[in-house]
Amino acid sequence: MSHWNDEHANRYDEQWGELDFHQQIPGLAGVQSGFNVVELGCGGGYLSVCLAQSAVNVRVTALDPTAKMIALAQARQQRAGLSKAQLQFFEAGAESLDVSDNTQDLVVAAFSVHHWQSPAQSMALVYSALKSGGKIWLCEDLNAPTEGNIEVHSDLKALDGLKSLLQNSGFVQISHTVHRNHEGKFLIVEALKL
């Protein structure tokens, strides 16, 4: 998403920055007390805040390559009263994920995989970061447009593309569901590192 400018960031945050669905994601993704969670493509940070507040002693590391999004996210963090021990934001893309190997319980990428600059490289880093038994949880809005002036990998907005990326990265037990609510129709794909 490094090709986003401030105007794109503001427009995105106004339209999709605080969905009711974001509040459901920690439960859908299975966040538990004491989890180390990475969120890739955190945007304005609303989901990051929801993840950090979802259980006791959850630690969230959230990345987005757009400076404006990080500024919006840090403002949300401050309003929520969350410390850096609970939630840290970094201006970086998924291809720059830099956490110790085998330390994360969960990696979440909601509405972002199709924007990753280097999907295969990024997914390899995700796989390395996860503990054995760790989970990746992906979500894509099936009704969001793929055309426009923002670069997207449209194949990664569909099950076949996401499944292939996960399989090629070593993930197993790949499953999917479609979640519907008043905000849209969302493809959820989950997989494990053994």
C-alpha positions in Angstrom: 0.0 0.0 0.0 3.0 2.3 -0.1 1.5 3.8 -3.3 -1.3 5.4 -1.2 -1.2 9.1 -0.5 -2.9 11.2 2.3 -6.1 11.7 0.2 -6.4 7.9 -0.4 -5.8 7.2 3.3 -8.4 9.8 4.5 -11.0 8.6 2.0 -10.4 5.0 3.0 -10.6 5.7 6.7 -13.8 7.7 6.4 -15.5 5.0 4.4 -14.2 1.7 5.9 -12.1 2.8 8.9 -14.6 1.8 11.7 -16.9 -1.0 10.6 -19.0 -3.0 13.1 -17.4 -6.0 11.5 -14.0 -5.0 12.9 -15.4 -5.5 16.4 -16.4 -9.1 15.5 -13.0 -10.0 14.0 -11.1 -10.8 17.3 -13.8 -13.4 18.2 -13.9 -14.8 14.6 -10.1 -15.0 14.6 -9.9 -16.7 18.0 -7.9 -14.1 19.9 -7.1 -15.4 23.4 -5.5 -14.0 26.6 -1.8 -13.6 26.3 -1.7 -13.8 22.5 1.0 -12.1 20.4 -0.8 -10.8 17.3 0.5 -9.1 14.2 -1.9 -7.1 12.0 -0.7 -6.4 8.5 -2.2 -3.5 6.6 -3.7 -2.0 9.8 -4.9 1.2 8.1 -6.2 3.7 10.6 -5.9 1.2 13.5 -9.5 0.6 14.5 -9.2 -3.2 14.1 -5.8 -3.0 15.9 -7.5 -1.4 18.9 -10.3 -4.0 18.8 -7.7 -6.8 18.8 -5.7 -5.2 21.7 -8.8 -4.8 23.8 -10.3 -8.2 23.0 -8.6 -10.2 25.8 -6.2 -9.8 28.7 -2.5 -9.3 28.0 -2.9 -9.4 24.2 0.1 -7.7 22.5 -0.5 -6.4 19.0 2.1 -5.3 16.5 0.4 -3.4 13.6 2.0 -2.4 10.3 0.9 -0.1 7.5 3.2 1.4 4.9 1.3 4.7 4.8 2.4 7.5 7.2 -1.1 9.1 7.3 -2.7 5.7 8.2 -0.1 5.3 11.1 -0.9 8.8 12.3 -4.7 8.0 12.3 -3.9 4.7 14.1 -1.8 6.3 16.8 -4.5 8.9 17.5 -7.1 6.0 17.9 -4.6 4.2 20.2 -4.3 7.3 22.3 -8.1 7.8 22.5 -8.4 4.2 23.6 -5.8 4.6 26.3 -3.7 1.7 25.1 0.0 1.5 26.0 2.8 0.6 23.6 3.1 -2.7 25.5 -0.4 -3.5 24.3 -0.3 -2.0 20.8 2.6 -0.8 18.7 2.3 0.7 15.2 5.1 0.6 12.6 5.2 2.3 9.2 6.1 -0.7 7.1 4.5 -3.0 4.5 3.9 -6.7 5.0 7.1 -7.4 3.0 9.0 -5.6 5.9 7.6 -7.7 8.7 10.4 -7.8 11.3 9.5 -9.9 14.3 11.4 -12.9 15.8 10.7 -16.3 14.3 8.2 -18.5 16.0 6.9 -15.8 18.4 3.4 -15.0 17.1 0.2 -16.8 17.9 -1.9 -15.0 15.2 -1.4 -12.9 12.1 -4.4 -10.9 10.9 -4.7 -9.3 7.5 -8.2 -7.8 6.9 -8.8 -6.2 3.5 -5.1 -5.9 2.8 -3.5 -8.9 1.2 -4.5 -7.7 -2.3 -2.4 -4.5 -1.6 0.8 -6.3 -0.5 3.7 -5.3 -2.7 5.3 -8.8 -2.6 2.7 -11.3 -1.5 4.9 -14.4 -1.7 7.8 -12.8 0.3 5.3 -11.3 2.8 3.6 -14.7 3.4 7.0 -16.4 3.9 7.7 -13.8 6.6 4.3 -14.4 8.2 5.0 -18.2 8.2 8.4 -17.7 9.9 6.9 -15.3 12.5 4.1 -17.7 13.6 4.6 -20.3 16.4 4.0 -23.9 15.6 0.2 -24.2 15.7 -0.1 -20.4 15.0 -2.8 -19.2 12.7 -3.1 -16.7 9.8 -6.6 -15.1 9.5 -7.3 -13.3 6.2 -10.4 -11.4 5.2 -11.5 -9.8 1.9 -14.6 -7.8 1.1 -16.3 -9.6 -1.8 -18.2 -6.5 -2.8 -15.3 -4.0 -2.8 -14.2 -2.8 -6.3 -10.8 -3.8 -7.7 -10.6 -1.1 -10.3 -9.4 2.5 -9.7 -6.1 4.2 -9.3 -4.8 2.0 -6.4 -2.8 -1.0 -7.4 -4.3 -4.3 -6.3 -3.6 -8.0 -6.9 -7.2 -8.9 -7.8 -6.5 -12.6 -7.7 -5.8 -12.2 -3.9 -9.4 -11.0 -3.4 -10.7 -14.5 -4.2 -10.5 -17.9 -2.5 -8.4 -19.6 -5.2 -5.7 -16.9 -5.1 -5.5 -16.8 -1.3 -5.5 -20.5 -1.0 -2.7 -20.9 -3.5 -0.6 -18.2 -1.8 -1.1 -20.0 1.6 -0.3 -23.5 0.2 2.8 -22.2 -1.6 4.0 -20.8 1.7 3.6 -24.0 3.7 0.3 -23.4 5.5 -2.0 -26.3 6.1 -5.6 -26.9 7.2 -6.8 -24.1 5.0 -10.5 -23.3 5.6 -12.9 -20.6 4.5 -16.3 -19.1 5.3 -18.3 -16.3 4.0 -19.5 -13.8 6.7 -22.5 -11.6 5.8 -23.8 -8.6 7.7 -25.4 -5.3 7.0 -21.9 -3.9 5.9 -21.2 -6.5 3.3 -20.1 -10.0 2.3 -16.7 -11.0 3.6 -14.5 -14.0 2.6 -12.6 -15.3 5.6 -9.7 -17.6 5.0 -7.8 -19.3 7.9 -4.7 -21.5 7.9 -2.3 -23.0 10.3 1.5 -23.4 10.6 2.3 -26.9 11.9 
